[in-house]
Amino acid sequence: MTIASITITKNEEANIRACLDSLKWVDELIVVDAESADRTVELAKARTSRVHVRPWPGYGPQKNFAMEQATADWILIVDADERVTDELREEILHLLQKPPSPLEGEGTGEGERPLAYRIPRRNFYYGRWIRDAGQYPDPQLRLVRRGRGRYNDLPVHEHLEVEGSVGDLRGHLDHHTHPTVVSHELKIERYSTLAADERIKSGRPITSWYHLLFNPVWTFVKFYLLRGGYRDGLPGFIVSGFSAAHVLLKYAKLWERAHAPSPPSRWTT
């Protein structure tokens, strides 16, 4: 059986080479770029001819477009700041050597072969693998039989919706999410805005004062103490603090929108 990989990009010249180099073994190497202003497209084209450039429609729609370009039996979704480890590559290749089961593709039946697989992910912050603070094993649904899954259209934390059973692999994706504290700060600023947009779009109530006060504190306690962030030393403390800051910023932005003054009437003198 054959496999395609898809990667969506936007100004990822620092990551795209290492990402695609870890995917040299796939049958179809597909990149969909959202009109990058750096050398992302140039670097991607040096490794594959399957590079598409189009405006940014959102995370889910962009990934769905990328999957539609594939013709292989299976699709592996890999972000630009992720790397496929050797153990994961060998596990997937072994999986592809197995003949399809009689029930595969039906989505029902006891003992059927899964139509998608979750992959554990190791998250690296500031050059170090953070094992605790809720960061591991961080399972990601990333390997799917073509035509059996699509992403939803959430502004952030989009996820793959699969028709059929889901299994688990043991090999890892390595996620080099934040090489520096500054890059972490910038991402939290962007993602907290998207999270606020998602909450408003879903019709949930706008925040109250107690959300601003208690939710960030609870988030820090949860990740640093209950989920063991303290075991990762100072980096674990920083990661837990940024998790709390993300929650604080999200609710602060919701509060700001709820209490923003109405624009003056055009007839006001």
Secondary structure as GFF3:
##gff-version 3
##sequence-region A 1 269
A	DSSP	beta_strand	3	9	.	.	.	ID=ss1
A	DSSP	alpha_helix	16	21	.	.	.	ID=ss2
A	DSSP	beta_strand	28	33	.	.	.	ID=ss3
A	DSSP	alpha_helix	40	45	.	.	.	ID=ss4
A	DSSP	beta_strand	50	53	.	.	.	ID=ss5
A	DSSP	alpha_helix	59	68	.	.	.	ID=ss6
A	DSSP	beta_strand	74	77	.	.	.	ID=ss7
A	DSSP	beta_strand	82	84	.	.	.	ID=ss8
A	DSSP	alpha_helix	86	97	.	.	.	ID=ss9
A	DSSP	beta_strand	116	119	.	.	.	ID=ss10
A	DSSP	beta_strand	121	125	.	.	.	ID=ss11
A	DSSP	beta_strand	128	129	.	.	.	ID=ss12
A	DSSP	beta_strand	140	145	.	.	.	ID=ss13
A	DSSP	beta_strand	149	151	.	.	.	ID=ss14
A	DSSP	beta_strand	160	162	.	.	.	ID=ss15
A	DSSP	beta_strand	166	168	.	.	.	ID=ss16
A	DSSP	beta_strand	173	178	.	.	.	ID=ss17
A	DSSP	alpha_helix	181	201	.	.	.	ID=ss18
A	DSSP	alpha_helix	209	220	.	.	.	ID=ss19
A	DSSP	pi_helix	221	226	.	.	.	ID=ss20
A	DSSP	three_ten_helix	229	232	.	.	.	ID=ss21
A	DSSP	alpha_helix	233	259	.	.	.	ID=ss22
###
